[in-house]
Amino acid sequence: MEMESILNTPEMAAIQLEKLRKLIVRLHEGKPFWRERMEKAGVRPGKIRTLRDFGRSVPVFDKAQRRKLTEECGMDMARVVDCLIGVPAEKLSLMAATSGTTGEPTPYPMTQNDIEWLSENIARMHWRIGVRPGDRIVHAFGLSMWLAGVPYAQFSQRSGACVFPVGAEGGTERILKFASLFKANVLACTPSLAEHLITKAPEALGFEVGKLGIKRLFCGGEPGAGIPEVRRNLESAYGARLSDHGAGFGISCDHPEYQGMHHVADDTVLCELVDPETYEPVRFEDGAKGLPVFTTLEGEGFLWFRETIGDVCQVFTEPCPCGATGFRYRIVGRVDDMLKVKGIIVYPAAIDGVIAGFMPRVTGEFRIVLSEPPPRVVPPLKLKVEAGKDVPAADLPGLAREIGERMKSRLKITPGIEWVDPGTLTRSMNKTRFIEKEYEKN
């Protein structure tokens, strides 16, 4: 069935409910871990008659629940995987995982069927942004990144494009040379790496990135692609269109003003909204904000069953000016990164948006310096900000006031800014880390 025309419609909701009921039966009959969770919540296979019933009956599965299970399994990750997957472990054919920088890595196992439906969704995203058979994609996300790494390189082949899995680990020179030598016209990487390649291209290639012939930037993994100033900078430097992807199964359109990301996977991934603190359902309507909760309706190894991946989003259900179907969502920030300054909630992604608005008087690089564990921050919020290359030192106090005023206007907080020279802050080939934990150094 052709799905594009019925995304985010009552017809699609009926398809989701039918698939959901089958998933509930499968997990209840075959997976003790999920059966126990359902029975504790009073859920029986025949009891779920609507999507709303599901959202009000089955508890959210989050990082805390995952940590608890890992401890109960004696830190045996193979046992954890066996508990969580919806099929026998013998059916698994691919395993990805998060970096585990804040604890144990989170595994993402996949069967061949999972690879099939995940590839279909990537193909939908690619088709929307104009990727066609014959195009050449330089894959420069970290190859060990969970979904954007080796799996994305594999899924991307569904669109008919030729994929060069160089990976961020290959380094900037290798990425640029592969793009040049093999006439790539699509670059997939984080926004910060795309910015870094702009400065490195003249040294590595002898010419600007705009001469590479890249027609499309496929960016994700961190904030940036949805920030107007970052978007303008990247599109201007590369002479390419920029697409934002992340926090689920969405891709931004080419409307002149950023409209968020269109969710293209309604038939395979059910998305709900809950309150980030209480997990109570939030009505899914235009402009609503909350924590997305996902259920993979065809998931086997790659199984989310009312699971949150930690991104706070705002959703838009009204038609997009671009004319494309599917509800849209905009990432507000990460629950794990949430900060409270005098009771005001602020996310690093929002600070990034303000700082980027002052480029090129700043490089765009900054760090939030925390003197004690979050989320509480003793004001003022301390920021290290890289000054722009040609900005006189005498201009920096005035620039700090401008940034402070805009942050006060937009975010209701007043920062304390420490200026550092261009190039001082470490660039990341993968995700940019905005937080500097000063309290861990003491």
FIBA-955985 format. One line per 3 residues: number of its first residue (from 1); their letters; for each residue z, y, x of C-alpha. Coordinates in Angstrom, 1 decimal. Last residue first. Layout:
# residues N
NUM = A = Z:Y:X; ...
END
This chain:
# residues 442
442 = NKE = 41.7:19.2:37.6; 38.0:18.2:37.7; 38.1:16.5:34.3
439 = YEK = 39.2:19.8:32.6; 36.1:21.5:33.8; 33.9:19.4:31.6
436 = EIF = 30.5:21.1:31.8; 28.7:20.6:28.5; 25.0:21.3:27.9
433 = RTK = 23.8:17.9:29.2; 20.0:17.9:29.2; 18.5:14.5:28.2
430 = NMS = 16.1:12.8:30.7; 14.7:14.3:33.8; 17.7:16.6:34.0
427 = RTL = 17.8:20.0:35.8; 21.0:20.8:37.7; 22.2:24.4:37.3
424 = TGP = 21.7:26.8:40.2; 17.9:27.1:39.9; 18.0:30.8:39.0
421 = DVW = 21.3:32.4:40.1; 24.5:32.2:38.1; 25.9:34.6:35.6
418 = EIG = 29.3:34.0:33.9; 29.3:34.9:30.2; 32.4:35.0:28.0
415 = PTI = 31.1:34.2:24.5; 31.8:36.0:21.1; 31.5:33.7:18.1
412 = KLR = 30.2:34.3:14.6; 27.1:32.1:15.2; 24.2:34.4:14.3
409 = SKM = 25.7:37.9:14.6; 28.3:37.1:17.3; 25.7:35.2:19.2
406 = REG = 23.3:38.2:19.0; 26.0:40.6:20.1; 27.1:38.3:23.0
403 = IER = 23.5:37.9:24.2; 23.0:41.7:24.2; 26.3:42.3:26.0
400 = ALG = 25.4:39.8:28.7; 22.0:41.6:29.1; 23.9:44.8:29.6
397 = PLD = 26.1:43.3:32.3; 23.1:41.6:33.9; 20.9:44.7:34.4
394 = AAP = 22.5:45.8:37.7; 21.8:42.3:39.1; 18.1:43.0:38.8
391 = VDK = 16.2:40.4:36.7; 13.2:38.9:38.6; 14.0:35.2:38.4
388 = GAE = 15.8:35.2:35.1; 19.6:34.8:35.1; 21.1:31.3:34.7
385 = VKL = 23.9:31.2:32.2; 27.4:29.7:32.7; 29.1:30.0:29.3
382 = KLP = 32.8:30.2:28.4; 33.7:30.3:24.7; 36.3:33.1:24.5
379 = PVV = 38.4:31.7:23.1; 40.4:28.5:23.4; 38.1:25.8:22.4
376 = RPP = 39.1:22.9:20.0; 36.5:20.1:19.8; 36.9:19.3:22.6
373 = PES = 38.9:18.3:25.7; 40.3:21.2:27.7; 38.8:23.8:30.2
370 = LVI = 35.4:23.5:28.7; 32.4:25.3:30.3; 29.3:25.4:28.1
367 = RFE = 26.3:25.2:30.5; 23.1:27.2:30.6; 19.4:26.9:31.4
364 = GTV = 17.0:29.0:29.5; 15.7:30.8:32.6; 17.1:34.1:31.5
361 = RPM = 15.3:37.4:31.3; 12.2:35.2:30.6; 13.6:34.2:28.1
358 = FGA = 16.2:35.9:25.9; 15.6:33.9:22.7; 16.3:30.7:24.7
355 = IVG = 20.0:31.7:24.9; 20.3:32.0:21.1; 18.6:28.6:20.4
352 = DIA = 20.6:26.9:23.1; 23.8:28.2:21.4; 22.7:26.5:18.2
349 = APY = 22.0:23.3:20.0; 25.5:23.5:21.7; 27.1:23.3:18.2
346 = VII = 29.5:25.7:16.6; 32.2:25.3:14.1; 34.4:28.5:13.6
343 = GKV = 38.1:27.8:13.4; 39.0:30.1:16.2; 36.3:28.4:18.3
340 = KLM = 35.7:24.8:17.1; 33.2:22.7:19.0; 30.9:19.9:17.8
337 = DDV = 29.3:17.9:20.6; 30.2:14.4:19.2; 28.9:15.4:15.7
334 = RGV = 25.6:16.4:17.3; 23.8:19.5:16.2; 21.9:21.3:13.4
331 = IRY = 18.8:19.1:13.5; 16.2:20.1:10.9; 15.0:17.7:8.2
328 = RFG = 11.9:17.4:6.1; 11.2:15.4:3.0; 7.8:13.6:3.0
325 = TAG = 4.3:14.8:2.3; 2.1:17.2:4.2; 0.8:20.4:2.6
322 = CPC = 1.6:22.7:5.6; 3.7:25.0:3.3; 6.1:22.0:3.0
319 = PET = 6.9:20.8:-0.6; 10.6:21.1:-1.6; 12.9:18.4:-0.3
316 = FVQ = 14.4:20.2:2.8; 17.2:18.6:4.7; 19.8:20.1:7.1
313 = CVD = 21.0:17.8:9.8; 24.2:16.7:11.6; 23.2:14.1:14.2
310 = GIT = 25.7:11.2:14.9; 23.6:8.0:14.7; 25.0:7.1:11.3
307 = ERF = 24.8:3.7:9.9; 24.5:2.7:6.2; 23.3:-0.7:7.3
304 = WLF = 21.2:-0.1:10.4; 19.5:-3.3:11.7; 17.1:-3.4:14.6
301 = GEG = 17.4:-7.2:14.9; 16.2:-7.8:11.4; 15.5:-4.5:9.7
298 = ELT = 13.1:-4.3:6.8; 15.2:-1.8:4.7; 16.6:-0.1:7.8
295 = TFV = 19.6:1.8:6.3; 20.3:5.2:7.7; 23.1:7.8:7.2
292 = PLG = 22.2:11.4:7.9; 25.3:13.6:8.4; 25.2:16.7:6.3
289 = KAG = 23.5:19.9:5.2; 21.7:20.5:1.9; 18.8:23.0:1.9
286 = DEF = 16.7:21.2:-0.7; 18.5:18.3:-2.3; 20.2:15.0:-1.2
283 = RVP = 23.6:15.5:-2.8; 26.3:14.8:-0.2; 28.0:11.5:-0.3
280 = EYT = 31.6:11.4:1.0; 31.8:10.5:4.7; 35.0:12.7:4.9
277 = EPD = 34.3:14.6:8.2; 30.5:14.7:8.6; 30.0:14.9:4.8
274 = VLE = 27.3:12.3:3.9; 23.5:12.4:3.5; 21.2:9.5:2.8
271 = CLV = 18.1:8.0:4.4; 16.5:4.7:3.6; 14.2:3.4:6.3
268 = TDD = 11.2:1.1:5.8; 9.4:2.6:2.8; 10.7:6.1:3.4
265 = AVH = 9.4:6.1:7.0; 7.5:9.4:7.5; 10.4:11.9:7.5
262 = HMG = 8.7:15.3:8.1; 10.5:17.2:10.9; 11.6:20.8:10.5
259 = QYE = 9.5:23.7:9.2; 8.9:25.6:12.4; 6.7:28.6:11.6
256 = PHD = 3.0:28.5:12.5; 2.7:25.2:10.5; 1.6:22.4:12.9
253 = CSI = 3.9:19.7:11.5; 7.1:18.3:12.9; 7.6:14.5:13.2
250 = GFG = 10.3:12.3:11.7; 11.7:8.8:12.0; 15.3:9.3:13.0
247 = AGH = 17.2:12.0:14.9; 14.1:13.0:16.9; 10.5:14.3:17.1
244 = DSL = 9.2:17.8:17.6; 5.4:18.3:18.1; 4.0:21.0:20.4
241 = RAG = 0.4:22.1:20.3; -1.3:22.6:23.6; -2.5:25.4:26.0
238 = YAS = 0.1:24.0:28.4; 1.8:27.3:29.3; 1.4:29.0:25.9
235 = ELN = 2.5:25.9:23.9; 5.5:25.5:26.1; 6.7:29.1:26.0
232 = RRV = 6.0:29.5:22.3; 8.0:26.4:21.4; 10.9:27.4:23.7
229 = EPI = 11.0:30.8:22.0; 10.7:29.3:18.5; 13.4:26.7:18.9
226 = GAG = 12.3:23.4:17.2; 11.0:21.8:20.4; 14.2:22.7:22.2
223 = PEG = 17.1:20.4:21.2; 17.3:17.0:22.8; 15.6:13.6:22.8
220 = GCF = 12.3:14.8:21.5; 8.9:16.1:22.6; 5.3:15.1:21.9
217 = LRK = 3.1:17.7:23.6; -0.5:17.7:22.4; -3.8:18.9:23.8
214 = IGL = -3.1:18.4:27.6; -6.2:19.4:29.6; -4.4:19.6:32.9
211 = KGV = -5.5:23.3:33.4; -2.6:24.7:31.5; -0.2:22.9:33.8
208 = EFG = -1.0:25.5:36.5; -2.9:24.6:39.7; -2.3:23.2:43.2
205 = LAE = -1.3:19.9:41.8; 2.3:19.3:43.0; 3.2:22.8:44.0
202 = PAK = 1.4:24.6:41.2; 2.7:21.9:38.7; 6.4:22.2:39.5
199 = TIL = 7.3:25.3:37.5; 5.5:24.1:34.3; 6.8:20.5:34.9
196 = HEA = 10.4:21.8:34.4; 9.5:23.2:31.0; 8.1:19.8:29.9
193 = LSP = 11.2:18.1:31.3; 13.4:20.4:29.2; 11.4:19.7:26.1
190 = TCA = 11.9:15.9:26.6; 8.8:13.8:27.2; 5.5:12.6:25.7
187 = LVN = 2.4:14.3:27.1; -1.0:13.8:25.4; -4.4:14.7:26.9
184 = AKF = -4.3:12.4:29.9; -7.3:12.8:32.3; -6.4:9.8:34.5
181 = LSA = -6.0:11.7:37.8; -4.4:14.8:36.2; -1.8:13.2:34.0
178 = FKL = -1.0:10.6:36.7; -0.6:13.4:39.2; 1.8:15.4:37.0
175 = IRE = 4.0:12.4:36.2; 4.1:11.3:39.8; 5.0:14.8:41.0
172 = TGG = 7.7:15.3:38.4; 9.6:12.0:39.1; 8.8:8.4:38.3
169 = EAG = 12.2:8.1:36.6; 10.9:10.3:33.8; 8.7:7.4:32.8
166 = VPF = 5.2:6.6:34.1; 4.3:4.5:31.0; 0.6:5.4:30.8
163 = VCA = -0.4:4.7:27.2; -4.0:4.3:25.9; -4.3:5.5:22.3
160 = GSR = -5.1:3.1:19.4; -2.3:4.4:17.2; -0.6:1.0:17.5
157 = QSF = -0.3:1.5:21.3; 2.5:4.0:20.8; 4.9:1.2:19.8
154 = QAY = 4.9:-0.2:23.3; 5.5:3.1:25.1; 8.1:3.9:22.4
151 = PVG = 9.9:0.6:23.1; 9.9:1.1:26.9; 11.7:4.4:26.6
148 = ALW = 12.0:6.6:23.5; 13.9:4.0:21.5; 16.8:3.3:23.9
145 = MSL = 16.1:5.5:27.0; 15.6:3.1:29.9; 12.0:4.3:30.4
142 = GFA = 13.2:7.9:30.6; 10.6:9.9:28.6; 7.5:10.6:30.6
139 = HVI = 4.9:8.6:28.6; 1.5:10.0:29.7; -0.6:9.4:26.6
136 = RDG = -4.4:9.0:26.7; -6.5:9.5:23.6; -9.3:7.0:23.0
133 = PRV = -8.0:6.0:19.6; -6.5:9.0:17.9; -3.5:11.3:18.2
130 = GIR = -4.0:14.2:15.7; -0.4:15.2:14.9; -0.3:13.3:11.7
127 = WHM = -1.8:10.2:13.2; 0.8:10.1:15.9; 3.6:10.2:13.4
124 = RAI = 2.1:7.5:11.3; 1.5:5.4:14.4; 5.2:5.8:15.3
121 = NES = 6.1:4.5:11.8; 3.7:1.5:12.1; 5.1:0.6:15.5
118 = LWE = 8.7:0.5:14.1; 7.4:-1.8:11.3; 5.8:-4.2:13.7
115 = IDN = 8.4:-4.1:16.5; 11.0:-5.0:13.9; 8.9:-8.0:12.8
112 = QTM = 8.6:-9.1:16.4; 12.4:-9.0:16.6; 14.4:-6.1:18.0
109 = PYP = 17.8:-5.5:19.6; 19.2:-1.9:19.9; 22.3:-2.1:22.0
106 = TPE = 24.8:0.7:22.3; 26.0:1.1:25.9; 29.7:0.9:26.4
103 = GTT = 31.4:4.3:26.9; 30.5:8.0:27.1; 27.6:7.6:29.6
100 = GST = 26.5:4.3:27.9; 22.9:4.9:28.6; 21.7:3.8:25.2
97 = AAM = 20.2:0.3:24.8; 16.9:-1.5:24.3; 16.4:-5.2:23.7
94 = LSL = 13.1:-6.9:22.9; 12.1:-10.4:21.6; 15.0:-11.4:19.3
91 = KEA = 14.4:-14.4:17.0; 16.8:-16.7:18.9; 19.6:-14.3:17.9
88 = PVG = 19.6:-15.6:14.4; 18.8:-12.8:11.8; 20.5:-9.7:10.4
85 = ILC = 21.8:-8.4:13.7; 25.3:-6.9:13.9; 27.5:-10.0:14.7
82 = DVV = 25.1:-11.5:17.3; 24.8:-8.1:19.0; 28.5:-7.8:19.4
79 = RAM = 28.7:-11.4:20.7; 26.2:-10.6:23.4; 28.1:-7.4:24.2
76 = DMG = 31.2:-9.3:25.1; 33.8:-6.4:25.3; 36.4:-8.9:24.0
73 = CEE = 34.6:-9.3:20.7; 37.4:-7.4:18.9; 37.0:-4.6:21.4
70 = TLK = 33.2:-4.4:20.6; 33.9:-4.5:16.9; 36.3:-1.5:17.2
67 = RRQ = 33.8:0.4:19.3; 31.1:-0.1:16.7; 33.4:1.0:13.9
64 = AKD = 34.2:4.2:15.9; 30.5:4.8:16.6; 29.7:4.7:12.8
61 = FVP = 29.2:2.3:9.9; 29.5:4.1:6.6; 31.2:2.1:3.8
58 = VSR = 29.1:0.4:1.1; 30.1:1.4:-2.5; 29.1:5.1:-3.2
55 = GFD = 25.8:5.0:-1.3; 24.8:1.7:-2.7; 25.6:2.7:-6.3
52 = RLT = 23.5:5.8:-5.7; 20.6:3.7:-4.7; 20.8:2.0:-8.1
49 = RIK = 21.8:-1.5:-9.4; 24.1:-2.7:-6.6; 26.4:-5.3:-8.3
46 = GPR = 24.1:-8.3:-8.0; 24.6:-8.7:-4.2; 28.4:-8.2:-4.5
43 = VGA = 30.2:-5.2:-3.1; 34.0:-4.9:-3.5; 34.4:-2.8:-0.3
40 = KEM = 36.2:-5.6:1.5; 33.4:-8.0:0.2; 30.7:-5.8:1.7
37 = RER = 32.4:-5.6:5.2; 33.1:-9.4:5.1; 29.4:-10.1:4.2
34 = WFP = 28.2:-7.9:7.0; 30.2:-9.7:9.6; 29.5:-13.2:8.1
31 = KGE = 25.7:-12.8:8.3; 23.5:-15.2:6.3; 24.3:-15.0:2.6
28 = HLR = 25.6:-11.4:2.3; 23.0:-10.1:4.9; 20.0:-11.7:3.1
25 = VIL = 21.3:-10.7:-0.4; 21.9:-7.1:0.7; 18.4:-6.9:2.3
22 = KRL = 16.8:-8.2:-0.9; 18.5:-5.5:-2.9; 17.5:-2.8:-0.5
19 = KEL = 13.9:-3.8:-0.6; 13.8:-3.4:-4.4; 15.8:-0.2:-4.2
16 = QIA = 13.4:1.3:-1.6; 10.3:0.5:-3.6; 11.9:2.1:-6.7
13 = AME = 12.8:5.2:-4.6; 9.2:5.4:-3.5; 7.9:5.7:-7.1
10 = PTN = 10.6:8.3:-7.7; 9.0:10.4:-4.9; 10.0:11.3:-1.3
7 = LIS = 6.8:9.7:0.2; 4.3:8.7:-2.4; 1.1:10.1:-1.0
4 = EME = 1.7:8.9:2.6; 2.5:5.3:1.6; -0.8:3.5:1.2
1 = M = 0.0:0.0:0.0
END
